[in-house]
Structure formats: C-alpha cells, structure tokens
C-alpha cells in the first residue's frame, strides 16, 4: 500500500468486536465536507484506490463470484402492460444501484467500498451511467465527484424501495437491515427476485446476530430471504474487515422460488418498523 497503512490502523476493528452498520444519522459535518472537498484530488485518490484493490488477491474471488451471479440473472425486461407485468425477451444491459455508501471523501472505508464498486462495474461491463447512487449524507462536493466519475446520482430518497424490472446488481455495503428489507419487499415475487443480486451484509450473518423473534417480526422479508437466497461469501483479508468483512453476494433462483408454497407471496403490506428503536435508515421525512 502507499499511504494507506496508517489509515487502516485508524479504522481497523478491535479483535472480537462485531461489525455495526453505518451510522445513518444526518451529520452536521456535511457542509464542512462540501466546502473543503477538492473534486479533482478526490477523483484521483479514488482511482489510486481502484488500482490498489486491483492488485489484491481477494479481488479475484469477488470478480469470479460476481460474473457467476451476473451470468445467472435473467436478461429479459418486465414491462407494465398488465398487473403482473410482461417479459420483453430482448436482452438488456445489467444495471447497478448503490445505496448508503456514506461520506467517501472523509471516511476511508467508504472510499475503498466505492473503489471496489468501480472494479465490479468494469468486470460486469456495466456502463458508468447505468450505476445509480444515493445516500442522504452525500455532500454537494461528493455528488460532483460521482458525476465526474460518470455515475448517475439519484435525487430522491427511495428508501431502498426500487422495483427491478431489469437485471440489477444492488450494492449495499454495511447498510442497516431496513434498507435490505425494503428492497426485498418491493421485489417480493417470483418475477422480480430472480432479477436482483445483492452485494452487502450476509443475510445469514444478520439473522444469526439478531434476536430471532424481533428479526422475524421487524424484518419479515429479510428473515425469509435468508433461507430462500443463494449466498456466496466474499473473501476479505483481516486488515480490511471493517471495509469488506461479512460481505456476500445474494441471489435468487427462479426454479427454487417456484417450489415455495403460494403463501410465501401473500401478505405484502409495506414495512412500517413501528417497534424498531434503532432503524439504521434515513427516511424521506427525516430529511425535510
């Protein structure tokens, strides 16, 4: 590494401590980051981080597993011609949606996660403009950096509730459980789940670290997805556990979903999280 050895010492987790999702509170430091951010310098540093990760042995594992999953996603598009949707059999390009990356101009781990995403886009041949980014904590300067990289910055907080009508990679590194649950709820059908792959916290890991009764009550879709999805753990060196630890690629097999009882797809009420004290997500109302 170049000058990253010192940074890893700062962010490295203490031995035996559990990983916690990113703090999703709106920070008053956003204005400061916006005023001080040098877009050209930040873009250069991100490219340097990309080059660094490209030389890491664990990148090969990430690339191979991503390409394996990408090849398994349906290539058709669902249109809205009727209530259930109609498949357009013409092949379509993969897209990527990234939520909750965090302030990558000031947080080392977020910068490395962004750099890894850029490598994944390259490997899957996803055009930069087909990668959609959103985090309420992005400063104006950080949005400028993302646009300079060629990425598309979303203007609306979707709270993870995006319907995948085409094959989509969702990049949710160390986000809160509600964001995953919202995404799964929005795509909870045998038509849409097979079209998504999620790179982020291991579903089984989140379930194992939670109180089962509360996890099932508050995050019903995530709880069921932990047993329905195919999970491919991603390699992570010990020095980068705070950045890439407990990460996996989750995907859904259409043939497996079709074998589930019909009751699996009933009771699709939108999640409300009335009993959650620490929601770990910034809601649209909280931004106003």
Buried (B, 14 or more C-beta within 10 A) or exposed (E): EEEBEEBBEEBBBEEEEEBEBBEBEEBEEBEEBBEEBEBEEBBEBBEBBBEBBBEBEBBEBBBEBBBEBBEBBBBBBBEEEEEEBEEBEEEEEBBBBBBBBBBBBBBBBBBBBBBBBBBBBEBBEBBBEBBBBBBBBBBEBBBBBBEEBEBBBBEEBBBBBBBBBBBBBBBBBBBBBBBBBBBBBBBBBBBBBBBBBBBBBBBBBBBEEBEEEEBBEBBBBBBBBBEBBBBBBBBBEEBBBBBBBBBBBBBBBBEBBEEEEEEBEEEEEEBEBEEBEEBBBBBEEEEE
